[in-house]
Amino acid sequence: MKINEDLTYNVKVIKAILGSDDVIFFEFLIGDVNAVAIYVDSISDRETMGLELISPLRKVNPDFPIKKIAKSVNLSNVSLKQTVNECCDDILAGKTVVLIDGKRKGLSADLKKFEVRAISEPPTGLSIKGPRNGFNESIKSNLSLLRRYIKSTDLKVENFQKGRYTKTDISLVYISTIANDNLVQKIKKKLEKIDIDGIPDSSYVAKILNERKTSLFKQTGSTERPDVLMERLLEGRVGIVVDGSPFVLTLPYLMLEDLQASEDYYISTYRANLVRALRIIAILFSIFLPGFFVAVQLFHLQLIPLNFLLTIVNSIKEIPLSPSVEMFFVLMIFEILNETSVRMPKYVGMALAVVGALVLGETAVNAGIVSTPAILIMALSGISIYAIPELVETTSVLRLICLIISGSLGAYGIILFIAFTICYLCSMDNYGVPYSAPYAPLIANDLQDGVYMNSVIGMEKRPVSIGSKNRRRQKFTK
């Protein structure tokens, strides 16, 4: 519906469409002509509106054309709107719309003012060395952080607005001279096809972008750190920034991506390789240790050293539960304590986790319900699972599956489980990139930053697996 020359009629229509008490209609005069400024009280900057928008308009000759009136405003983001629907969309987005009696167009000025969390170090991905700033829930702040790191004309930002009710801003970011054009177009088409009621967080977008919707394994990278996003863009990846979320998505995602912490590139190469080895050992412990312990007790006692076997026998001789049921019981107790500590208020949750674990563990052992080795094994597995926090969701489910299989088939079941998982991972690809690269298929160039990390100054070329247009990253001179 187009804007009418009758101001009273326009105001009546907009009130009928918006119908909310927090939408303010501020009436004022431009010369002797009536005008009204319409805005949402909670998300608009009223001070700037009065100084930079309404005050200049009061001094303008109302007989001027609307384009000339717009030029009198001391703001760089003023646009003209021809329809009522356009005006309503801008008002709900935090902009201020000015309608003038006798004019068929309205003025729209971007005067949004949201309460934004200050830029601070992100709670995930903490590092001793490196930048301490992190993304927050404002898309403008996040893009400004990225522009601060990448001062190049090749950094491109393409904007989308998705969500029938939320109209969430989404920005696709990439470096045009590095990112593969086919990758950019494929992700752009998927973003354009999004049709959903609302997008409260970037995880909604991640689920839509996943190529295997039912896969247990993570398929979209995410980070709260601008330096990590910068490095991934420089490798040829594409970033997706979602308004309202501090987590920025990156594609394509590789299986080993979360093994590589940002601090690895700021510390000694020797220390970085040691830490990466520890992360892999911790993940293997978290998934396989409970299942292997149960399998050994049920099917393969000969694998346990005699002294340790005597200790286990003495600790479990009066336990009424079978080893598999006992370990499953301990696992459930651990998961319940973990969930309650997260959902409870911060300080109460911390106390609950510590006291609950000590009291329940000690009481369960003394009551003869579970054995001390089972508590020890599950505690080691529970600690190890957080060596790579981004994979907790996947590894916790894999641990439960491994425990069930090992209790049924023993070590043979574990071997079959490992073989099936490896085959599945090797068969996956993510936007045309092998999921388990650079090891399946073997890509010699990309081994420089796999499980083993080469020196940063020795990584002359970008990863082949990502498929970037510009392969050379730096020119190494001795």
C-alpha positions, 0 to 999 in steps of 0.5 A: 500500500502506497503512502497517501498525501493525507497524514491522518490517514497514513497514521491511522493505517500504521497504527492499525498494522503495528498496534503496539504501545511501545510504538511512539507517534511524535507530532511536530510542525515543519513550518505550518505543515503537520508531520509525525515521527514514528519509532519504537521507544525501546530500540531507538536513540531519541536524543540523536533523533531530536538533535539530528533529525527533528530539529533540522526538519523544523527549519525546512521550507515544507514546500520543498520536494521531499528529496530536498527536505531529506538532504537537510537532515544531518544524517548519512543514512536517510532513505525515502520510502514509498509504501506503508509496509516499507515504513513499518518494516523500518520502524520495527527494525529500530529506524525512525520514519517521518511522514509529512502531510501532503507528501507521498514519500516518507523519510527513514533514518537509521537511529537504532540503539540496542543495549549491547554487551561490551567486547570482552574475552570469550568464555570459550577458547581462552588463551594465555597468548593472543588477542583477548577480544571476542564477538558479542551479540551485535552483528555490527560490532562483530563486523567491525572487529573483523574489519579491524583485522582484515583491512582489505578491499577483497573482504566482501560482506553480503547481507540477508534478512531471514525469519518471518517474524524476527527478520534477523540480519545475516552477513556472509563474509569472505575474501573474494581473491581467496575463497572458491566462487562455487563455495560462496554461491552454494552457501549463498543459495542455501541462505536465500532459501531459508524460510523459518519463523525466527532465528534466535541464534546462529545454531539454527542457521548451522542446522540449515546449512548442514548437508547431512541433516541427521549426522551425529558429527559436527558439520559447521565450524564456529568461533567466538574469536575474531582472530580465528575467523580471520585465519579461517577466511585467509585459508579460503573459508566463508564466514556467516555472522548472525545478529544476536549470536556471538558465535560466527559460523565457518564453512567448509568444516574439517574433522581436525579443525577443532583440534587446532586451538588459536593459541597453537599459532602463538606459542612454540611449535614443540609445545603446540604439537605436545598439546595437540597430542594430549588433546587426541589422547584425551578424546580417545580416553573420553570415548573408549576408556569406560567401554574398554574397562567394561569389556576387559572385565566381562570378556578379557580378564587376561589383559589386566595385569595381575596386581591390578586384577587383584585390586579390581576383584577386591573392589567389586566382589560385593557389588550387586551390579554387573560391570556394564550396568555399574558403568552405565549407572556411574555415567548417568550420575555424571551426566546428571551432575553436569547438567544440573551444574550448568542449569543451576545459578552459577555459584550454586551450580559449582558447589553442587557439582563439587559437593554432589560428586564427592558425597555421591561418589563416597556414599555409593562406594561405601554402600557397595553400589559401585566400585572405586575403579569405576568411579576413577575410570568415569572421572578420567573420562569425564575430565578428558571429554572437555579437552576439546569443548566444541566436540563435547556433544558428539563425544558424549554420545559416542561414549555411550554407544561404545559403552553399550557395544563393549558390554555386549560384544567386548573388545571385538565390538569396540574394534567394529565400532572404530572401523565403522566410525572411520569408514563413515568419516572417510565417506563424508564430505562437506561442501565438496571438501573431504571431511577427514582431510588431509588424511583421507584422502592423503594430502601432503601439503595439508599435513603441515597443519594436521595432527602435527603442526609445522612452524607458522613461517614454514606454511607457505601455501594454503590448504589444498583441501579447502580449494582456495583460488590463491594457493600461496600464503607467504613467501618464505626466505631463509 
